[in-house]
Amino acid sequence: MSLPRLRAASCAAAAAAAIGYGAYTLSAAPGPDRLERWHAKWASKQTRWHLQQEHPLLVRYRADLFGPQPRHDSPSPKATRSNVLFPLCGASVDLAALALRGYRVVGVEGVGAAVDALLETFGDEVEQAPPSVSGSLRLRTAVAPGEAGSDAPAVLRAVEGDFLHLSPSAADALGLPRFDAAFDRGALVAVLPEDREAYVATLAGLMAPEGRVLLVEHDGFAGPPYEVREADVRELFSPAFAVRPLQREDRMGAEPHWRERGCTRFEEAAYLLTRHRAG
């Protein structure tokens, strides 16, 4: 590998770790095991890309994503809680944080060890009889004590399998709803550029009309994780979603060695995507 390419790869790895991207490369192309590298990383516990706290942009833009939420002391505090999708979720703590607040959370992840870690950290996995399976996709569920003052347990569900295989019919077979909200932090950037349209089509097919997606992406290097510019976001999502930029932040100062490793620019951007109504 040439020095410029080595620097670019090093830059990508540093960025993924510092920003918290679960940056495995997802390709729709057939192969013996497209996730083999990432199975190996999980097996060797090389998962430093995970943040140890809720993603700050999910916290900042929670009201934009979910709209006004009911007060905990209201008569039906969970009546308007959203069905929330986390594509390519890894073992992100964001899923548990929302599930414990009463949101109906579903993650999708292709590495079984990541799903194991996600559910084990959250609570007790519930054996399903018969198992909920659709093709290569398997739905798994864990429960934990719910919010204070509530007798209902918190529930976290995860689909183990390839996100690009989660068609609307597969979701129906697994008993999944159409989703009111989704959080993509590190999913689209992990998809090979030639497979982005398939990723967006899959995501759009799972969202309810007027469902919202908080999309957190970056630009500044070749990747993986791959850069996603605003023009890319608009081209990919505009046919199915209204696109509203929320913020753009220069993150070059977040890790002092990025410039030494070949980075010249690193910006993190957030967008709110709203699914068009059918017809």
C-alpha positions as CSV (number, residue, x, y, z in Angstrom):
1,M,0.0,0.0,0.0
2,S,1.3,3.4,-0.9
3,L,2.0,6.0,1.8
4,P,-0.9,8.3,0.8
5,R,-3.3,5.3,0.8
6,L,-1.9,4.2,4.1
7,R,-2.4,7.6,5.6
8,A,-5.9,7.7,4.3
9,A,-6.7,4.3,5.8
10,S,-5.2,5.4,9.1
11,C,-7.2,8.6,9.0
12,A,-10.4,6.7,8.4
13,A,-9.8,4.3,11.3
14,A,-8.9,7.2,13.7
15,A,-12.1,9.0,12.7
16,A,-14.3,6.0,13.1
17,A,-13.0,5.4,16.6
18,A,-13.1,9.0,17.8
19,I,-16.6,9.8,16.4
20,G,-18.1,6.4,17.3
21,Y,-18.9,4.9,13.9
22,G,-19.5,1.2,13.8
23,A,-17.8,1.2,10.5
24,Y,-18.1,-2.3,9.0
25,T,-18.4,-2.3,5.2
26,L,-21.8,-3.6,4.0
27,S,-22.1,-4.8,0.4
28,A,-25.0,-6.2,-1.5
29,A,-22.7,-8.2,-3.7
30,P,-22.7,-12.0,-3.1
31,G,-19.8,-13.5,-1.3
32,P,-18.8,-16.3,1.1
33,D,-19.1,-14.1,4.1
34,R,-19.2,-10.3,3.5
35,L,-19.0,-9.7,7.3
36,E,-16.1,-12.1,8.0
37,R,-13.7,-9.2,8.9
38,W,-16.2,-7.8,11.3
39,H,-17.0,-11.1,12.9
40,A,-13.3,-11.4,13.6
41,K,-13.2,-7.9,15.1
42,W,-16.0,-8.7,17.5
43,A,-14.4,-12.0,18.4
44,S,-11.1,-10.2,19.3
45,K,-13.0,-7.3,21.0
46,Q,-11.7,-4.7,18.6
47,T,-14.7,-2.5,18.9
48,R,-13.3,0.8,20.0
49,W,-15.7,2.7,17.7
50,H,-18.5,2.4,20.2
51,L,-19.3,5.5,22.3
52,Q,-19.7,4.9,26.1
53,Q,-22.6,7.3,26.3
54,E,-25.6,8.4,24.2
55,H,-24.6,10.0,21.0
56,P,-24.7,13.8,21.6
57,L,-26.6,14.5,18.4
58,L,-29.3,12.1,19.3
59,V,-29.6,13.9,22.6
60,R,-29.6,17.3,21.0
61,Y,-32.1,16.5,18.3
62,R,-34.4,14.2,20.1
63,A,-37.3,16.5,19.9
64,D,-36.8,17.0,16.2
65,L,-36.7,13.2,15.7
66,F,-39.6,12.2,17.9
67,G,-41.6,15.4,18.3
68,P,-43.1,16.4,21.7
69,Q,-43.1,13.5,24.1
70,P,-45.5,12.8,27.0
71,R,-44.6,13.7,30.5
72,H,-43.8,10.9,32.8
73,D,-46.6,11.9,35.1
74,S,-49.2,12.1,32.4
75,P,-52.1,9.5,32.5
76,S,-50.6,7.5,29.6
77,P,-46.9,8.3,29.5
78,K,-46.1,5.7,26.9
79,A,-49.1,6.3,24.6
80,T,-47.1,8.2,22.0
81,R,-43.8,6.5,22.3
82,S,-42.3,5.8,18.9
83,N,-41.2,2.7,17.1
84,V,-37.5,3.3,16.5
85,L,-35.2,1.6,14.0
86,F,-31.4,1.5,14.4
87,P,-29.8,0.1,11.2
88,L,-26.3,-1.5,11.5
89,C,-26.5,-0.9,15.2
90,G,-23.6,-2.8,16.6
91,A,-23.9,-2.8,20.4
92,S,-24.6,1.0,20.7
93,V,-25.8,2.2,24.0
94,D,-28.3,4.5,22.3
95,L,-30.7,1.5,21.8
96,A,-30.9,0.7,25.5
97,A,-31.1,4.4,26.5
98,L,-34.3,4.8,24.4
99,A,-35.8,1.4,25.3
100,L,-35.5,2.1,29.0
101,R,-37.5,5.3,28.4
102,G,-40.3,3.3,26.9
103,Y,-39.5,3.6,23.2
104,R,-40.1,0.5,21.1
105,V,-36.6,-0.1,19.8
106,V,-35.4,-2.5,17.0
107,G,-31.8,-2.7,16.0
108,V,-30.5,-4.5,12.9
109,E,-27.0,-6.0,12.9
110,G,-25.2,-8.5,10.8
111,V,-22.6,-9.7,13.4
112,G,-24.1,-12.2,15.9
113,A,-21.5,-11.3,18.6
114,A,-22.6,-7.7,18.4
115,V,-26.2,-8.7,18.9
116,D,-25.1,-10.9,21.8
117,A,-23.3,-8.0,23.5
118,L,-26.2,-5.6,22.8
119,L,-28.8,-7.8,24.4
120,E,-26.7,-9.2,27.3
121,T,-25.8,-5.6,28.3
122,F,-29.5,-4.6,28.3
123,G,-31.2,-7.4,30.2
124,D,-32.4,-11.0,29.9
125,E,-32.9,-12.5,26.5
126,V,-36.3,-14.1,26.0
127,E,-36.4,-17.4,24.1
128,Q,-39.0,-17.3,21.4
129,A,-40.9,-20.5,20.5
130,P,-41.1,-20.9,17.7
131,P,-38.1,-18.7,16.8
132,S,-39.0,-15.6,14.8
133,V,-37.1,-16.2,11.5
134,S,-37.4,-14.9,8.0
135,G,-34.9,-16.4,5.6
136,S,-31.5,-15.5,7.0
137,L,-32.9,-12.9,9.4
138,R,-33.6,-13.8,13.1
139,L,-35.5,-11.6,15.6
140,R,-34.1,-11.7,19.1
141,T,-35.6,-10.0,22.2
142,A,-34.3,-8.9,25.7
143,V,-36.2,-7.4,28.6
144,A,-35.2,-5.3,31.5
145,P,-37.0,-3.5,34.4
146,G,-38.9,-0.5,32.9
147,E,-39.1,3.1,33.8
148,A,-39.5,4.1,37.5
149,G,-43.1,3.9,38.4
150,S,-44.0,1.5,35.6
151,D,-44.9,-2.1,36.0
152,A,-44.2,-2.8,32.3
153,P,-40.7,-4.1,31.4
154,A,-38.5,-2.4,28.9
155,V,-38.1,-4.4,25.7
156,L,-35.2,-4.3,23.2
157,R,-35.4,-6.2,20.0
158,A,-32.7,-6.9,17.4
159,V,-32.8,-8.4,14.0
160,E,-29.6,-10.5,13.5
161,G,-28.8,-10.5,9.8
162,D,-28.1,-8.5,6.7
163,F,-29.9,-5.1,6.7
164,L,-30.2,-5.2,3.0
165,H,-32.3,-8.3,3.2
166,L,-34.9,-6.7,5.5
167,S,-37.6,-6.1,2.9
168,P,-41.1,-4.9,3.9
169,S,-42.3,-8.5,3.5
170,A,-39.5,-9.9,5.7
171,A,-40.3,-7.2,8.3
172,D,-43.9,-8.3,8.2
173,A,-42.9,-12.0,8.6
174,L,-40.9,-11.0,11.7
175,G,-43.8,-9.0,13.2
176,L,-42.1,-5.7,12.9
177,P,-44.0,-2.4,12.5
178,R,-43.3,0.4,10.1
179,F,-41.1,2.8,12.0
180,D,-41.9,6.3,13.2
181,A,-38.2,7.2,13.7
182,A,-34.7,5.9,12.9
183,F,-31.2,6.9,13.9
184,D,-28.4,6.3,11.3
185,R,-25.1,7.1,12.9
186,G,-22.5,5.1,11.0
187,A,-24.7,2.9,8.9
188,L,-24.8,4.7,5.5
189,V,-21.1,5.6,5.7
190,A,-20.3,1.9,6.2
191,V,-22.1,0.9,3.0
192,L,-20.1,0.6,-0.2
193,P,-21.0,3.6,-2.4
194,E,-22.3,1.3,-5.1
195,D,-24.8,-0.1,-2.6
196,R,-26.1,3.1,-1.2
197,E,-29.3,3.1,-3.3
198,A,-30.1,-0.4,-2.0
199,Y,-29.6,0.8,1.6
200,V,-31.8,3.8,1.1
201,A,-34.5,1.8,-0.6
202,T,-34.4,-0.7,2.3
203,L,-34.6,2.1,4.9
204,A,-37.5,3.8,3.0
205,G,-39.5,0.6,2.8
206,L,-39.3,0.2,6.6
207,M,-40.4,3.8,7.5
208,A,-44.0,4.8,8.2
209,P,-45.4,7.8,6.2
210,E,-43.9,10.9,7.7
211,G,-41.5,8.8,9.7
212,R,-38.3,10.7,10.6
213,V,-34.7,9.7,10.3
214,L,-31.8,11.5,12.1
215,L,-28.9,11.0,9.8
216,V,-25.4,11.7,11.1
217,E,-22.7,11.6,8.4
218,H,-19.2,12.9,7.7
219,D,-17.1,14.1,4.8
220,G,-13.4,14.6,4.5
221,F,-11.7,11.3,3.5
222,A,-12.3,8.3,1.3
223,G,-13.0,5.7,4.0
224,P,-14.3,3.3,5.0
225,P,-16.2,4.8,6.7
226,Y,-16.9,6.5,3.4
227,E,-17.6,10.3,3.2
228,V,-21.2,11.4,2.5
229,R,-21.6,14.9,1.2
230,E,-24.7,17.0,1.4
231,A,-25.1,16.6,-2.4
232,D,-25.0,12.8,-1.9
233,V,-27.6,12.9,0.9
234,R,-30.0,15.0,-1.3
235,E,-29.5,12.8,-4.4
236,L,-30.0,9.6,-2.4
237,F,-32.9,10.5,-0.1
238,S,-34.9,13.2,-1.9
239,P,-37.0,10.8,-3.9
240,A,-38.5,9.3,-0.7
241,F,-37.7,11.9,2.0
242,A,-37.8,15.6,2.6
243,V,-34.2,16.5,3.6
244,R,-33.5,19.2,6.2
245,P,-29.9,20.0,7.2
246,L,-29.6,20.4,11.0
247,Q,-25.9,21.2,11.6
248,R,-22.4,20.9,10.3
249,E,-19.4,20.9,12.6
250,D,-15.6,20.9,11.9
251,R,-14.2,18.0,14.0
252,M,-10.6,18.2,13.0
253,G,-9.7,19.3,16.5
254,A,-11.3,16.2,18.1
255,E,-8.2,14.1,17.6
256,P,-4.8,15.9,17.5
257,H,-3.1,13.4,15.1
258,W,-5.5,13.4,12.2
259,R,-3.5,15.9,10.2
260,E,-0.3,13.9,10.8
261,R,-2.2,10.8,9.4
262,G,-3.1,12.5,6.2
263,C,-6.5,14.1,7.0
264,T,-7.0,17.6,5.6
265,R,-10.7,17.9,6.5
266,F,-13.2,16.2,8.7
267,E,-16.7,17.6,9.1
268,E,-19.7,15.9,10.8
269,A,-23.1,16.8,9.6
270,A,-26.6,16.0,10.8
271,Y,-29.8,15.9,8.7
272,L,-33.5,15.3,9.5
273,L,-35.2,13.2,6.9
274,T,-39.0,13.0,6.7
275,R,-40.6,10.2,4.8
276,H,-43.0,11.3,2.1
277,R,-46.6,10.2,2.3
278,A,-47.5,7.4,-0.1
279,G,-49.0,8.6,-3.4
